């Protein structure tokens, strides 16, 4: 096919040129702006709205523990079937993200970008306020759902034992492993959040892919893991001190480092380092993408 001196395909109608522009993926700067706007909106929400949304998210994340326990208890006890059971881990994330509930590890990216764009004391205060409310709400929800799953006559004995095994698997990690695996988990969640605006039609599959890989890698996540490990505490197998010092503290720190200090910082630096204005056609198309969010 012949091209003109600029390398472009000749003889395209205006409608065809518009179709070409429409099907271009958004630039990284557009993804950054979409997520920054979402984060700014979250920072503006009232404490009451954040609390109830975060509590709902914590309760909903119990679906991950429930689904994995049910699958593990009903599949043959063979290592190969653990690969199938790991799909249960995706359940809570799918429900929380599609329902637009407040999940702490999402906020390690979305709420951080507005602060990086405008690093004022006021914005840092808003970020700490958001993180505190959402984290406490998420943990209250997961601890409540773990307590209910253990003490109410809901599941059979095989399923209860599967829940315990899931928690024991998490606690096989020492504090260093909790932290290191938490970094990877935070980075993966931030990657997922970054991908979703450009893959809206495939949002569900993006969530499944990322969270399934997290389950296969046994990466630690502060919200899902709090349901898994608190189940051990309520069953009398683990002390609260170990819950907070061995699991929660290192995992939380790792999630924040992976989501905020690595992914968000690098993504922000990438955008700030771009040189030169974009072409007009892409610019107008990108503006429409941002306006549509």
C-alpha positions in Angstrom: 0.0 0.0 0.0 1.4 3.4 -1.0 1.9 6.1 1.6 2.5 9.8 1.4 5.8 11.6 2.3 4.8 11.6 6.0 4.2 7.9 6.0 0.4 8.2 6.2 -2.1 6.2 4.2 -3.5 8.5 1.5 -7.1 9.0 0.4 -8.8 8.4 3.8 -12.1 10.1 4.2 -12.8 12.3 7.2 -15.0 9.6 8.7 -12.2 7.0 8.3 -9.7 9.4 9.9 -12.1 9.8 12.8 -12.4 6.1 13.1 -8.6 5.7 13.2 -8.4 8.3 16.0 -11.3 6.8 17.9 -9.6 3.4 18.0 -6.3 4.6 19.3 -5.5 3.7 22.9 -5.4 6.7 25.2 -2.0 8.2 26.0 -0.5 7.6 29.4 -1.2 11.2 30.3 -4.9 10.6 29.7 -5.0 7.6 31.9 -3.1 9.6 34.6 -5.7 12.4 34.3 -8.7 10.0 34.5 -7.3 8.4 37.6 -6.3 11.7 39.1 -9.8 13.1 38.7 -11.3 9.9 40.3 -8.9 10.2 43.2 -9.7 13.9 43.7 -13.4 13.0 43.8 -12.7 10.3 46.4 -10.7 12.8 48.5 -13.7 15.1 48.5 -16.2 12.5 49.8 -17.5 12.8 53.4 -16.2 10.6 56.2 -19.6 9.1 56.5 -19.8 8.1 52.8 -16.3 6.7 52.9 -16.9 4.7 56.0 -20.0 3.0 54.8 -18.5 2.3 51.4 -15.3 0.9 53.0 -17.3 -1.2 55.5 -19.3 -2.7 52.6 -16.1 -3.4 50.7 -14.7 -5.2 53.7 -17.8 -7.4 54.0 -17.8 -8.0 50.3 -14.1 -9.1 50.3 -15.2 -12.0 52.4 -16.5 -13.5 49.2 -12.8 -14.3 48.3 -12.3 -16.4 51.4 -15.7 -17.9 51.0 -15.2 -18.9 47.4 -11.7 -20.3 47.9 -12.9 -22.3 50.9 -15.9 -23.7 49.1 -13.8 -24.7 46.1 -11.0 -26.2 48.1 -13.4 -28.3 50.2 -15.2 -29.6 47.1 -12.3 -30.3 44.8 -10.0 -33.3 45.2 -7.0 -32.8 47.5 -4.4 -32.5 44.8 -2.0 -29.7 44.1 -3.3 -29.3 40.5 -6.8 -28.6 41.7 -5.4 -25.7 43.9 -4.9 -23.9 40.5 -8.7 -24.1 40.0 -9.5 -23.1 43.6 -7.4 -20.0 43.3 -10.1 -18.5 41.0 -12.2 -18.1 44.1 -9.8 -15.3 45.1 -11.2 -13.1 42.3 -14.7 -13.1 43.7 -14.4 -10.4 46.3 -12.3 -8.1 44.0 -14.9 -8.4 41.2 -17.8 -7.6 43.5 -16.0 -4.6 45.2 -14.6 -3.0 42.1 -17.7 -3.4 39.9 -19.9 -2.1 42.8 -17.5 0.9 43.1 -16.9 0.3 46.8 -13.9 1.8 48.6 -11.0 -0.6 48.7 -7.8 0.5 50.5 -5.3 -0.8 48.0 -7.1 0.9 45.1 -6.6 4.2 47.0 -2.9 3.7 47.1 -2.9 4.8 43.5 -6.1 6.8 42.8 -5.9 9.0 45.9 -2.1 9.5 45.6 -2.0 11.0 42.1 -3.8 14.2 43.1 -1.3 14.6 46.0 1.6 14.0 43.7 0.2 16.5 41.2 -0.3 19.1 43.9 1.8 18.2 47.0 0.3 20.6 49.6 -0.2 20.0 53.3 -4.0 20.2 52.7 -3.8 17.4 50.1 -1.6 15.2 52.3 -4.1 15.7 55.1 -7.0 14.7 52.8 -5.0 11.6 51.8 -4.3 10.5 55.4 -8.0 11.1 56.2 -9.1 8.9 53.3 -6.6 6.2 54.0 -7.5 6.0 57.7 -11.2 5.8 57.2 -11.1 3.3 54.3 -8.5 1.1 56.0 -10.5 0.9 59.3 -13.7 0.4 57.4 -12.2 -2.4 55.3 -10.7 -4.2 58.3 -13.9 -3.9 60.4 -15.8 -5.5 57.5 -13.4 -8.4 57.0 -13.1 -9.1 60.7 -16.9 -9.1 61.0 -17.4 -11.4 58.1 -14.7 -13.8 59.3 -16.3 -14.0 62.7 -19.8 -14.6 61.2 -18.4 -17.3 58.9 -16.9 -19.1 61.8 -19.5 -18.8 64.5 -22.8 -19.1 62.6 -23.9 -22.5 61.4 -23.4 -21.7 57.7 -20.8 -24.1 56.4 -20.0 -27.8 56.8 -17.0 -29.1 58.7 -14.9 -29.6 55.5 -15.4 -26.0 54.4 -14.6 -24.7 57.9 -11.3 -26.7 57.8 -10.6 -25.3 54.3 -11.0 -21.8 55.7 -8.5 -22.6 58.5 -6.0 -24.0 55.9 -6.2 -20.8 53.9 -5.3 -18.8 57.0 -2.5 -21.2 57.9 -1.0 -20.8 54.4 -0.8 -17.1 54.8 0.9 -17.3 58.2 3.6 -19.6 56.8 5.3 -16.3 55.7 7.6 -14.5 58.1 7.4 -10.7 58.4 10.0 -10.1 55.7 8.0 -12.3 53.3 4.7 -10.6 54.3 6.3 -7.2 53.4 8.0 -8.3 50.1 4.9 -10.1 48.9 2.8 -7.1 49.9 4.9 -4.9 47.7 4.1 -7.1 44.7 0.4 -7.3 45.6 0.2 -3.5 45.9 2.0 -3.0 42.6 -0.4 -5.5 40.8 -3.5 -3.8 42.2 -2.2 -0.4 41.0 -1.4 -1.9 37.6 -5.0 -3.1 37.4 -6.4 0.3 38.4 -4.2 1.9 35.7 -5.3 -0.6 33.0 -9.1 -0.4 33.6 -9.8 3.1 32.1 -8.3 2.0 28.7 -10.0 -1.4 28.8 -13.4 -0.6 30.1 -15.1 -3.2 27.9 -12.7 -5.9 29.3 -12.8 -4.6 32.9 -14.1 -7.9 34.4 -11.3 -10.0 32.6 -8.7 -7.5 33.7 -9.7 -7.9 37.3 -9.8 -11.7 37.1 -6.4 -11.8 35.4 -4.6 -9.7 37.9 -6.2 -11.1 41.1 -5.9 -14.7 39.9 -2.2 -14.2 39.5 -2.1 -12.7 43.0 -3.7 -15.9 44.3 -1.3 -18.2 42.4 1.7 -16.3 43.7 0.4 -16.3 47.3 1.0 -12.5 47.4 -0.2 -10.9 50.6 -3.1 -8.3 50.6 -4.1 -6.4 53.7 -7.9 -6.6 53.1 -8.3 -10.2 51.8 -5.6 -11.4 54.2 -7.3 -9.9 57.2 -10.3 -12.1 56.6 -8.2 -15.2 56.1 -5.9 -14.6 59.2 -8.6 -13.2 61.5 -10.5 -16.5 60.9 -7.5 -18.2 62.7 -7.7 -15.7 65.5 -11.4 -16.2 66.1 -10.8 -20.0 66.0 -8.2 -19.7 68.8 -5.2 -20.7 66.6 -3.5 -17.3 66.5 -3.0 -14.5 68.9 -4.0 -10.9 68.0 -0.4 -9.8 68.5 0.7 -12.1 65.7 -2.2 -10.9 63.5 -1.1 -7.2 63.8 2.7 -7.6 64.0 3.4 -10.6 61.8 0.7 -10.2 59.2 -1.1 -6.8 59.2 1.7 -4.4 59.8 4.2 -5.7 57.2 1.5 -6.5 54.6 0.0 -3.0 54.9 3.5 -1.4 54.6 4.2 -3.5 51.5 0.9 -2.7 49.8 1.5 1.0 50.3 5.1 0.8 49.0 4.0 -1.2 46.0 1.0 0.9 45.1 2.1 4.4 46.1 5.8 4.7 46.3 6.6 2.5 43.3 3.8 2.4 40.8 2.1 5.8 41.5 5.5 7.6 41.7 6.9 6.1 38.6 3.6 6.7 36.6 3.5 10.3 37.8 7.2 10.8 36.9 6.6 9.3 33.4 3.8 11.9 32.7 5.8 14.8 34.1 8.8 13.8 31.9 6.9 13.8 28.6 8.2 16.4 26.2 6.3 18.3 23.5 2.6 18.7 23.0 0.6 15.9 21.4 -0.8 16.1 17.9 -4.0 18.0 17.7 -6.1 15.0 16.5 -4.9 12.8 19.4 -5.3 15.7 21.8 -9.0 16.3 21.0 -9.7 12.6 21.1 -8.0 12.3 24.4 -9.9 15.2 25.8 -13.2 13.5 24.9 -12.0 10.3 26.7 -11.4 12.3 29.9 -14.7 14.2 29.6 -16.6 10.9 29.2 -15.3 9.5 32.5 
